[in-house]
Amino acid sequence: MSQIIETGKAFDFTPENTEKANMYIARYPEGRQQSAVMPLLDLAQRQNENWLSKECLEYVGNFLSIPYMRVLEVATFYTMYNLKPVGKHFLQLCRTTPCWLRGSDDLEAVCKNKLGIGNGETTEDGLFSLLEVECLGACVNAPVVQINDDFYEDLNAENFETVLDALAKGEVPQKGPQIDRVNSAPEGGVTTLLEKTGGA
C-alpha cells in the first residue's frame, strides 16, 4: 500500500464543495449515504490540487461518518485517486495492448527524453507528472494519453511533443484525435456502406 502523506494542514470543503457534497449524498437511499465516498474523494482531490492527503481522507470519512480505514480502502484501490502530489499537467499514458501496438512506447520515450520523467515521476518544475495506466477506453484512437480530464488520441512522438509544448506555454491544445479524423470515424474515411439503398 502507498505511504499516505500527512501535510499537517487542515482540510475542509469550500462552501461550494460542501453544497456539492451534500447534493451527491442526497442521491443515495436513506441509510446508504456512505456510498457517496467515491464522488466525495473526487471532490476533495480536485480541491486539493489533484491529490489526496491523509487530512483529505480523514475529512471525507468524518463528513460521511465512516471510519478512516474504509475511506483508505477505496482511495488505495482505485488508480483515479492520487495519494501524492502530481504536476499541473497529469499525464496518464495508456499501456494496454492496442496503445502499445500503435506506439505508446514512443510516447513514453518522449516523456523520458523531453521531460526527463518516467512512470510515477514529476518534473522538477512541478509542471508534468507521468503515470502509466491501463485501458482508457479509446482503443480505436490508440495510442491515447489522458491529460487531467481531457483525452489526446491518435498520438505519435511528433504530435505528442506538440501537445506538451503547448501545455508548457500555458496554451490549451485541441483535445481528441491529433490526426485528420472525426472522433472515432475510420482513419482515411469511410470504406463500407457507401451505396445508398432505394426507399419504397
N, C-alpha and C positions, 0 to 999 in steps of 0.2 A: 504494500500500500504506500502511496505517496506520502511524504512528510508534509503535514498541514502547517502552513505558515501562520504564526501568530504575530500580528503587527503591533499590538499594544494600543491600537486606535479603535475607539468605539465605532460601531456601525449602526445606523438607523436608516430606515427608508425615508426618503423625502416625502413631504405631504402628498405630492402627486403619485409617487410609487406606493404609498400606503393605500391610497384610493384604488389604484390598480390591483394591489394585492387582495384587498377586500372584495373586489369585483371577481377575481379569479376564484377565491374561496367560495363565494356565493354560487358558483356554477356546480358545486358538488352537493349531493344529498346531505341532509342533516345527519350528523354523526360521521361523515366521511370527508370532512374538511381537510384532514391531513393529506388527502390525495393531491392537494394543491402544492405539495413540496416542490415538484419539478418547475412549474411556472414561477414560483417564488424564488427558487435558486437562480433561474434565468434573469429575473428582475434584479436580484441582488448583484449578480455578476455584471450586468450592464451598468448599474450604478457605480460599481467599484472598479471601473477601468478594465473590464473584461476578464476579471478573475475573482476567485472566492477565497478570502482569508478565513481563518478559524473564527474570527469575530462575525463574519457574514453567516457562516454555517450555524453558529450558536444563535444568532439573531433570528434566522428563519425558523429554527427549532422552537424558540420561545414564542415567536409570532403564531405558530401553529400548535403550540402546546404538545410538542413531541420531543422525545429525548434526542440529544445531540447525536448519539450513535446512529439513530435512524436516518438523520439528515446526512451524516457522513457516509453511510452505506450507499445512498443514492448518488451523492456527489462523486464518490470514487468509482462507481460502476460505469457511469456514462462519460464518454470522452468529450461530450459537448461542454462539460464544466471544467474550467481551468483552475487548477489548485496552486498555481504560482503565477506571478505577473507575466504578461505577454506584451509583445510590441504593439504599437499603434495599429500596424497592419498585420493581422494574424493570418498567416498563410497555412492553409490546410491542403496538403498535397495528396491526392488520391493515388494509392499504390495497388489497387485491386487490378485483376488481370487485364481488362480492356484498356485501362490507362497505362499499365506497364507495357502492353504490347504496342501501344501507339506513342510511346516516348516519354513516360513520366521520369525515366532515368535522366533524360536530357534536362528536364525541369529541375530535378534535384541538383544536377551539375551547375545549373545557372545560380541556384541559391548558394552553393558552395563557392563558386568562382567569383560571382558578382557581389554577394552579400557577406560571404565569409562565414556562413552558418550551416549547420547540419540539423538533423532531426532533433527537436526539443530545445533548440538554441535560439537566442535572441541577439540581434546586432548590438554592438556597444552603445550606439546612439538611441537604442530602445525603439527604433522605427519599425523593424520587422522581426517577427518570430516565425519559425517553421515547425510544423507538426505533420508527420506522415499519418494518414488516416485510411480507413477502409472506405468502401464504396460511397460516393457522394450522390449516386443515383442519376448521373448524366452520362451513362456509358456510351451512348451513340455519339456524343460530342467529346469523346476522350482525346487527349488527356485533359483533366479538369483540376483546377485549383479553386478552393473557396477562400475568399479574402474577406474577413469579417463576415458580413451577411450576404455577400454577393458572389456569384459563380462566374468564373472566367473559363471558357471552354475552347476546344479545338486549338489548344496551345502547342507551340513548338518553342525551341530555345529563343528564336528571334522575337516572336511577338510577346513572349513572356517577359523578356527583357524590356520591351517597350512598355508593358503594363507596369513593371516595377519602377522604371524611370519616371513614369507619370506620377505614380504614388509618391515617390521620393521628392518630387517637385511640389507636392500638395495638390495635384490635379486628381480628378476622378475619371479614370479611364472607362470607356464604354464596357459594360458588363455583357455577359453572354458569349456567343460564338465570336472568335477572333479571326475567322475566315469569312469568305463570302457565302454565307448560308443563313437562312431564316430559321431561327430556333433550332429544331431538330430535323428539319427537312433534309432530304438526301444531299450529300455533298456532290456538287456538279449538277444538281437539278433533278427533277422527276424523271424516272425511267420506266415506270409502269402506269397502267390505266390512262394512257394518253388518248385513246379513242373515245369519242362521245357516243353514248348509246342512244338509239332513237326512242322517242317517247310516244305513247299512244295518243 
